Amino acid sequence: MKSVRAVAVDRQGFIYTGDDDLGRLQRFNPDGSLESLHYLATTWYENRLTVESRRPGPDEMVEIFARVGLEGPFWDPQADPW
């Protein structure tokens, strides 16, 4: 975050910041952790302690990345822009 112009807190304690440089609204958990990072980590590793443990497939990766605003060929494991 470089240029936060607005900050708000909802009734559940989630913190919202409007960042002009990023061109997006960011939501933080009540403990201050960035919600998108929390979502990314918990979704990516949700089954790591199970017998069926596996990393997400390519389509799942694209969906997970898109949910937190990471889109485009760089974030698509099946794209080959090089």
C-alpha positions in Angstrom: 0.0 0.0 0.0 1.3 3.3 -1.0 -1.6 5.7 -1.3 -4.4 4.8 1.0 -7.2 7.4 0.7 -9.9 5.7 2.8 -10.2 3.4 5.8 -13.3 1.8 7.2 -14.1 -0.9 9.8 -17.3 -2.9 9.6 -19.3 -4.3 12.5 -17.4 -7.6 12.5 -14.1 -5.8 12.8 -12.9 -6.2 9.2 -10.8 -3.3 8.0 -11.2 -1.9 4.5 -8.6 0.3 2.8 -8.9 2.1 -0.6 -5.5 2.2 -2.3 -5.3 4.5 -5.3 -1.9 3.2 -6.5 -3.2 -0.4 -6.6 -6.6 0.6 -7.8 -8.4 -1.6 -5.4 -10.1 -2.0 -2.1 -8.3 -4.3 0.3 -9.9 -6.2 3.2 -8.0 -7.1 6.3 -9.1 -9.6 8.9 -9.9 -8.2 12.4 -6.5 -9.4 13.5 -4.9 -7.2 10.9 -3.8 -9.9 8.5 -4.4 -9.4 4.8 -7.5 -11.4 4.0 -6.4 -12.2 0.4 -3.1 -13.7 1.7 -5.0 -15.7 4.3 -7.4 -17.0 1.6 -4.5 -17.8 -0.7 -2.6 -19.8 1.9 -5.5 -21.6 3.5 -6.9 -22.6 0.1 -3.6 -23.7 -1.4 -2.6 -25.8 1.6 -6.1 -26.9 2.9 -5.5 -30.6 2.6 -1.7 -30.7 3.3 -2.1 -33.0 6.4 -4.4 -35.5 4.7 -3.6 -38.7 2.9 -5.1 -37.1 -0.3 -2.8 -34.2 0.0 -2.0 -32.6 -3.4 -1.3 -29.2 -4.8 -4.1 -27.5 -6.7 -4.5 -28.3 -10.4 -3.8 -25.7 -13.0 -7.5 -24.6 -13.3 -7.8 -24.5 -9.5 -4.6 -22.4 -9.4 -6.1 -19.8 -11.8 -9.3 -19.6 -9.8 -7.4 -19.2 -6.5 -5.1 -16.5 -7.9 -8.0 -14.6 -9.6 -9.9 -14.5 -6.3 -7.1 -12.4 -4.8 -6.6 -10.2 -7.8 -3.7 -12.1 -9.4 -4.6 -12.4 -13.1 -3.0 -12.7 -16.4 -0.6 -15.0 -18.1 2.0 -14.8 -15.4 -0.4 -16.4 -12.9 -1.6 -19.1 -15.3 0.5 -22.2 -15.0 -0.6 -23.3 -18.5 0.3 -20.1 -20.2 3.7 -19.9 -21.9 4.4 -16.2 -22.6 8.1 -16.9 -23.0 
